[in-house]
């Protein structure tokens, strides 16, 4: 479960004491995907000193040099590459704080800071980014504790602490919330277009659905399931008989305990 509250104090176990000024901070940002592009933009705009490297561009010697000069190593790379990168380069700087940004991966040696957000090829503005909630987890090999500003100097995002053992559930919930509706909406949009209905009509509808949920929670649910309108539900299922949406509809009926 998420635990909100004041940041924990640094312990003597943390490799370095990072309560120094930003002028002494040097972030080494690793990766060239969407998150790395976003972090590069933020670091530039908040004037935190950093270098930006990625393996397809920089040589091994260049990577080692950048890491050796940094106070923070940020791994905005794929989950499968996190541990191998750390094992390869950790000895080049035994005093740096290492951070990865995976929502699912647990590392025995590296702190985790997961941005609860989806990123596009076009980075969001600094104002938008500052609203992104960050979820912190300590390495699994020891109960090391640190505060958000130590891991992310110069950042002022809202944040929570999550025990590493809950990360798998947390990430599964993120996938469900952030991706499953999009799969549904894409299929519905395709069907709308086959019926010559404008996509703008669907977007307006979904905007209101999202608005109602944010303001009313589960009470915003509407339609035949709430009304227990079994005739309409049965008609819906007949209409969806050849659609991949039919079993999804039926699974939601089961989840809500609707019996026809």
Phi, psi and omega in degrees: 000154178282138179241109178271148178162184180294153179297146176287154177281154175295144173252167181290348181284337181297135188308318180222154176272113189258019178274044176255175184288160179297338179295338178264359181272138174220107180272137171251106182269123184247125178128160180222026177270196184295318180294317179300319178297320178294314181295324177299317179297315182294312180302320178296316186285333178263006173061042171266124180300134180202161168238154183233118183230155169207153194294332180284347181249319188261143178285165178302317180296321179294318178298315179300319181295314180296318181295319183296336183262004189254151174268336181227135174245116182253119184259092176265061185233174183296152181305318185292343183261351187298306186291322180293322177296316180298314181298326182287323191241355185300325182292347179281349177199097184277354183253353183284155171269123180260133181225134169243166188241021180281139176275344184251327188282135171252131181245140178288342187234346191245134174292152179242132172229104184260120175284122180279075186197155171255138185245146179252182179292336178260111184301145177284164180291162179298321179300317178293316184297325182297343178274348183292128180280135180251136181246117186261139172222143179276162173302151184280344184283342181200155179276062176286140179234142176207170179260164186300316183294335176290320180281325185232070184301132179090349181269143183237022184294150169297151185204161178222162177252133181233128176297139184303329182291345180261002186293324180298315178295315180304313183290323177300319179294322177298317180297315180299311185290321188268340186242321184298315177302324181294324176296317178297312183297323180296317179294318178297318179300317178300318180291322176301315182294326177292338177264008180061034175262137184290141180296331180299328178296319179292318181298320178297318179297314182292326176301317180289323176301313180295317178300314181296320180295318180297329184265334186237352181062219183298338180292347180281348180300133181224182175098188187295334179293317179292321182280352185057041181271084187295326180297313180296320178299315179297320177297320176302314183295323177295317181295331181265013189306323181258012183258145175294350179281343184298308179297332177292316177303314182295325180292325177289325174300316179296318181297327180267003176073026180276126178245128181266000000 
